[in-house]
Amino acid sequence: ATERGWIAVCMNLRGQDGTHQVKNSTPRGYNAGYTGDLRGVVQQLKPRLKRRVSAKQRSDNNYNEDDDDDAFLGGPLFLLGYSLGGNIVTKYLGEESLHGTLPKYIGGGATMGNPLHINSGTVGFPWNVILAAGVKQSLLINFQSFKRHHDPGFQHAMKKALLSPTIGKLDDAASPYLIRNDPSPPYAPRIGYKDGHAYWWDSSSHRHVAHVSVPLLKITARDDFLVFGQFARKLNHCLENPNVLVVKTRCGGHLGWQESPPQKEGGSSSLLGGKSGSWSDAAVADFIEALLQIREEDRRKRLSEGGKAMSSPPPKVLSKL
């Protein structure tokens, strides 16, 4: 992104800073279905994208920045998500698009390795045990913040989750105390699910992808042992939406689209010394570049015609929530 002159903002899921240096300050973590944290980050970025409004416009009672095509000259903003983050991005875009509340400065999005359908109970051995171990590690790292939650039921649920052998059983144990949000405005936060199945159903982004009203690129690999099966079964929900572009690669595994390092003189390549890039990063950057070019062409056309471009209506909803 920076090589193309863009500004990138990285959002780590709550309690997952990657370095264990930023402590979780809340007695809860992240999950696959809660879009409130992403919604908050998007709202925080809004002031950085806005242009200065003149005093004349500010005094005009009829002025509305949402009707001004040039109100966000620092934008547009594109949302990218990997794996579980891709599921959250898709769910967020679908929720906001369905109700007409998607911020105007959101220009599109891209997801890599999004399962579309969440059901941890179907993950087979040994990955169900390995994934559970990763979540348990996160719980232990953020244990001090979770201790501040004094509800006896919460403490019992966390202990039960730590003793769960698989990711499916862990989700089921923690589900009564997982945070979620209403699927409609104002997207109010709520606490708890009946069980793991209710959590998986609410979190599955295939229920929302048909409503996405901005261009969305979804990249997946056929040999992705973790999510491709679930993705393929719900692919029809993506195909219902003309705004969604699906790219399916023959290989890549789960988020492993690494390119070979450049060849040295003589035709040999070094796996240790050479710098290798990610094909998916380049593909997403090209996708965004194309969208920016289209937006610029539309803007010039609008200016040449002396009018304002009409906002395109959201796609027709073909699937049921």
C-alpha positions as CSV (number, residue, x, y, z in Angstrom):
1,A,0.0,0.0,0.0
2,T,2.7,2.5,0.9
3,E,4.6,1.7,-2.3
4,R,1.5,3.0,-4.2
5,G,1.2,6.2,-2.0
6,W,-1.6,4.9,0.1
7,I,-1.9,5.1,3.9
8,A,-2.5,1.8,5.6
9,V,-4.2,1.3,9.0
10,C,-3.9,-2.0,10.8
11,M,-6.5,-3.2,13.2
12,N,-5.7,-6.1,15.5
13,L,-8.6,-8.0,17.0
14,R,-9.2,-7.3,20.7
15,G,-6.5,-9.0,22.7
16,Q,-4.5,-10.0,19.6
17,D,-1.7,-7.4,19.2
18,G,0.8,-10.1,18.1
19,T,3.6,-8.9,20.4
20,H,1.9,-9.4,23.8
21,Q,3.0,-5.9,24.7
22,V,-0.5,-4.2,24.3
23,K,-2.6,-5.5,27.1
24,N,-6.3,-6.1,26.7
25,S,-8.0,-3.4,28.8
26,T,-11.5,-4.9,28.7
27,P,-12.8,-8.1,30.3
28,R,-13.7,-9.6,26.9
29,G,-12.0,-10.6,23.7
30,Y,-12.9,-10.9,20.1
31,N,-15.1,-13.4,18.2
32,A,-16.1,-14.2,14.7
33,G,-19.4,-12.3,14.7
34,Y,-19.0,-9.0,16.6
35,T,-18.6,-6.1,14.1
36,G,-18.7,-3.3,16.7
37,D,-15.0,-2.9,17.1
38,L,-14.5,-2.6,13.3
39,R,-17.5,-0.2,13.2
40,G,-15.8,1.9,15.8
41,V,-12.5,2.0,14.0
42,V,-14.2,3.1,10.7
43,Q,-16.0,5.9,12.6
44,Q,-12.7,7.0,14.2
45,L,-11.1,7.3,10.8
46,K,-13.8,9.5,9.4
47,P,-12.4,12.9,10.6
48,R,-9.1,12.1,8.9
49,L,-10.8,11.7,5.5
50,K,-13.0,14.9,5.6
51,R,-12.1,18.0,3.8
52,R,-12.5,21.4,5.4
53,V,-16.0,22.8,5.0
54,S,-16.3,26.5,4.3
55,A,-18.1,28.8,6.6
56,K,-20.7,29.4,3.9
57,Q,-21.4,25.7,3.6
58,R,-21.5,25.3,7.4
59,S,-24.1,28.1,7.7
60,D,-26.2,26.5,5.0
61,N,-28.9,24.5,6.8
62,N,-29.5,22.4,3.7
63,Y,-25.8,21.3,3.5
64,N,-25.3,17.6,4.2
65,E,-21.8,16.0,3.8
66,D,-23.4,12.7,2.9
67,D,-24.8,14.3,-0.2
68,D,-21.5,15.9,-1.1
69,D,-19.4,13.7,-3.4
70,D,-16.2,15.5,-2.5
71,A,-16.7,15.7,1.2
72,F,-14.2,13.0,1.9
73,L,-11.2,13.9,-0.2
74,G,-8.9,11.8,2.0
75,G,-10.8,8.7,1.0
76,P,-12.1,6.4,0.0
77,L,-11.5,3.8,2.6
78,F,-11.0,0.1,1.7
79,L,-11.5,-2.7,4.2
80,L,-9.2,-5.8,4.0
81,G,-9.7,-8.9,6.1
82,Y,-7.8,-12.1,6.5
83,S,-9.4,-15.4,7.6
84,L,-11.7,-14.6,10.6
85,G,-11.1,-10.9,9.9
86,G,-12.4,-11.4,6.4
87,N,-15.6,-12.8,7.9
88,I,-16.0,-9.8,10.1
89,V,-15.4,-7.4,7.2
90,T,-18.0,-9.1,5.0
91,K,-20.5,-9.2,7.9
92,Y,-19.9,-5.5,8.6
93,L,-20.4,-4.5,4.9
94,G,-23.5,-6.6,4.6
95,E,-25.1,-5.2,7.8
96,E,-24.5,-1.6,6.9
97,S,-25.4,-2.0,3.2
98,L,-28.7,-3.7,4.0
99,H,-29.9,-0.8,6.1
100,G,-28.4,2.0,4.0
101,T,-26.0,3.0,6.8
102,L,-22.7,2.2,5.1
103,P,-20.5,5.3,5.3
104,K,-20.1,7.0,2.0
105,Y,-16.3,7.0,2.3
106,I,-16.2,3.2,2.2
107,G,-15.0,2.5,-1.3
108,G,-14.9,-1.3,-1.2
109,G,-13.2,-4.3,0.4
110,A,-11.3,-7.5,0.0
111,T,-11.1,-10.7,2.0
112,M,-8.7,-13.6,1.9
113,G,-9.5,-17.0,3.3
114,N,-13.0,-16.1,4.5
115,P,-14.9,-19.3,5.4
116,L,-18.4,-17.6,4.9
117,H,-20.0,-20.3,7.0
118,I,-18.8,-20.6,10.6
119,N,-19.2,-24.0,12.3
120,S,-16.2,-25.0,14.5
121,G,-17.9,-28.2,15.3
122,T,-17.2,-29.6,11.9
123,V,-13.4,-28.9,12.0
124,G,-11.7,-32.3,12.0
125,F,-8.7,-33.7,13.9
126,P,-6.0,-32.5,14.4
127,W,-6.9,-28.9,13.5
128,N,-9.8,-28.8,15.9
129,V,-7.3,-29.4,18.8
130,I,-4.7,-27.1,17.3
131,L,-7.2,-24.2,16.9
132,A,-8.5,-24.8,20.4
133,A,-4.9,-24.6,21.8
134,G,-4.4,-21.2,20.0
135,V,-7.6,-19.8,21.6
136,K,-6.7,-21.1,25.0
137,Q,-3.3,-19.4,24.7
138,S,-5.1,-16.1,24.0
139,L,-7.3,-16.6,27.0
140,L,-4.3,-17.2,29.2
141,I,-2.4,-14.2,27.8
142,N,-5.4,-12.0,28.6
143,F,-6.3,-13.7,31.9
144,Q,-5.7,-10.6,34.0
145,S,-8.3,-8.6,32.1
146,F,-10.8,-11.5,32.2
147,K,-10.4,-11.7,36.0
148,R,-12.0,-8.3,36.3
149,H,-15.3,-9.9,35.1
150,H,-16.8,-10.9,38.5
151,D,-19.9,-12.8,37.2
152,P,-19.5,-16.3,38.6
153,G,-21.1,-17.7,35.4
154,F,-18.5,-16.0,33.3
155,Q,-15.6,-17.4,35.4
156,H,-17.2,-20.9,35.1
157,A,-17.6,-20.6,31.4
158,M,-13.9,-19.5,30.9
159,K,-12.7,-22.5,33.0
160,K,-14.9,-24.8,31.0
161,A,-13.5,-23.3,27.8
162,L,-9.9,-23.8,28.9
163,L,-10.7,-27.5,29.6
164,S,-12.4,-28.0,26.3
165,P,-10.4,-30.4,24.0
166,T,-11.6,-29.0,20.7
167,I,-12.5,-25.6,19.2
168,G,-16.1,-26.7,18.8
169,K,-16.5,-27.5,22.4
170,L,-14.6,-24.4,23.4
171,D,-17.0,-22.2,21.4
172,D,-20.0,-23.9,22.9
173,A,-18.6,-23.4,26.4
174,A,-17.9,-19.7,25.9
175,S,-21.0,-18.8,23.8
176,P,-23.2,-17.6,26.7
177,Y,-20.8,-14.8,27.4
178,L,-19.6,-13.8,24.0
179,I,-20.4,-10.3,22.9
180,R,-22.5,-9.7,19.8
181,N,-24.4,-6.9,18.1
182,D,-27.8,-6.4,16.8
183,P,-27.9,-6.8,13.0
184,S,-29.8,-3.6,12.5
185,P,-29.2,0.1,13.5
186,P,-27.9,1.2,15.9
187,Y,-26.2,-2.2,16.0
188,A,-26.4,-2.2,19.8
189,P,-24.1,-4.6,21.7
190,R,-25.6,-7.6,23.4
191,I,-24.2,-10.4,25.5
192,G,-24.5,-14.1,25.0
193,Y,-25.8,-16.9,22.7
194,K,-27.9,-19.9,23.6
195,D,-25.1,-22.3,22.5
196,G,-22.3,-22.7,20.0
197,H,-24.7,-23.3,17.1
198,A,-26.5,-20.0,17.7
199,Y,-23.0,-18.3,17.8
200,W,-21.9,-19.9,14.6
201,W,-25.1,-19.1,12.8
202,D,-25.0,-15.4,13.8
203,S,-21.4,-15.1,12.9
204,S,-21.6,-16.6,9.4
205,S,-21.0,-13.9,6.8
206,H,-22.7,-15.8,4.0
207,R,-26.0,-14.5,5.4
208,H,-24.8,-10.9,4.7
209,V,-22.7,-11.1,1.6
210,A,-25.6,-10.8,-0.8
211,H,-26.4,-7.3,0.6
212,V,-22.9,-5.8,0.2
213,S,-23.4,-2.6,-1.9
214,V,-19.7,-1.8,-2.7
215,P,-17.1,-3.8,-4.7
216,L,-15.8,-6.7,-2.7
217,L,-13.0,-9.1,-3.7
218,K,-13.0,-12.5,-2.2
219,I,-9.9,-14.7,-2.7
220,T,-9.7,-18.3,-1.6
221,A,-7.5,-21.3,-2.4
222,R,-8.8,-24.8,-3.4
223,D,-6.2,-26.5,-1.1
224,D,-7.2,-24.4,1.9
225,F,-7.8,-27.2,4.3
226,L,-9.4,-24.9,6.9
227,V,-12.1,-23.0,5.1
228,F,-12.5,-24.0,1.4
229,G,-15.1,-26.7,2.0
230,Q,-17.3,-24.3,4.0
231,F,-16.7,-21.5,1.5
232,A,-17.6,-23.6,-1.5
233,R,-20.9,-24.7,0.0
234,K,-21.9,-21.1,0.4
235,L,-20.4,-19.7,-2.8
236,N,-23.9,-19.2,-4.3
237,H,-24.5,-16.4,-1.9
238,C,-21.5,-14.5,-3.4
239,L,-22.6,-15.2,-6.9
240,E,-26.0,-13.6,-6.2
241,N,-24.4,-10.2,-5.8
242,P,-22.9,-8.4,-8.8
243,N,-20.7,-6.4,-6.5
244,V,-18.8,-9.5,-5.3
245,L,-15.8,-10.8,-7.3
246,V,-14.6,-14.3,-6.3
247,V,-11.1,-15.5,-7.2
248,K,-10.4,-19.1,-6.6
249,T,-6.7,-20.2,-6.9
250,R,-5.5,-23.8,-7.4
251,C,-3.0,-23.5,-4.5
252,G,-2.1,-21.3,-1.6
253,G,-3.4,-23.1,1.4
254,H,-4.7,-20.9,4.2
255,L,-3.4,-17.4,3.5
256,G,-0.2,-18.8,1.9
257,W,0.0,-17.1,-1.5
258,Q,3.7,-16.5,-1.2
259,E,5.6,-15.8,-4.5
260,S,9.1,-17.2,-5.2
261,P,11.9,-14.9,-4.4
262,P,13.6,-13.2,-7.4
263,Q,16.2,-15.1,-9.2
264,K,19.9,-14.2,-8.8
265,E,22.4,-13.9,-11.6
266,G,22.9,-17.2,-13.2
267,G,19.3,-18.3,-12.8
268,S,19.4,-19.5,-9.2
269,S,17.1,-18.2,-6.5
270,S,17.8,-18.0,-2.8
271,L,15.2,-18.9,-0.3
272,L,17.0,-17.2,2.5
273,G,18.5,-14.1,1.0
274,G,15.8,-13.1,-1.5
275,K,12.7,-11.2,-0.6
276,S,9.5,-12.9,-1.6
277,G,6.1,-11.2,-1.8
278,S,2.6,-12.2,-1.5
279,W,0.6,-12.7,-4.7
280,S,-2.7,-11.9,-2.8
281,D,-1.3,-8.6,-1.7
282,A,-0.5,-7.6,-5.2
283,A,-3.9,-8.8,-6.5
284,V,-5.7,-6.8,-3.8
285,A,-3.7,-3.7,-4.6
286,D,-4.4,-4.0,-8.3
287,F,-8.1,-4.4,-7.5
288,I,-8.1,-1.2,-5.4
289,E,-6.1,0.6,-8.0
290,A,-8.8,-0.3,-10.6
291,L,-11.6,0.9,-8.4
292,L,-9.8,4.2,-7.8
293,Q,-9.3,4.7,-11.6
294,I,-13.0,4.0,-12.1
295,R,-14.0,6.5,-9.4
296,E,-11.7,9.1,-11.0
297,E,-13.2,8.5,-14.4
298,D,-16.7,8.9,-13.0
299,R,-15.6,12.1,-11.2
300,R,-14.2,13.7,-14.4
301,K,-17.3,12.7,-16.3
302,R,-19.5,14.3,-13.7
303,L,-17.4,17.5,-13.8
304,S,-17.5,17.6,-17.6
305,E,-21.2,17.3,-17.5
306,G,-21.6,20.0,-14.9
307,G,-23.5,17.9,-12.5
308,K,-23.2,15.4,-9.7
309,A,-23.0,11.6,-10.2
310,M,-25.9,9.7,-8.8
311,S,-25.1,7.1,-6.1
312,S,-25.7,3.6,-7.5
313,P,-28.5,1.7,-5.7
314,P,-27.6,-1.4,-3.6
315,P,-27.9,-4.7,-5.4
316,K,-31.2,-6.5,-5.4
317,V,-31.4,-8.8,-2.3
318,L,-31.9,-12.4,-3.5
319,S,-31.1,-14.4,-0.4
320,K,-32.9,-14.5,3.0
321,L,-31.2,-13.8,6.3
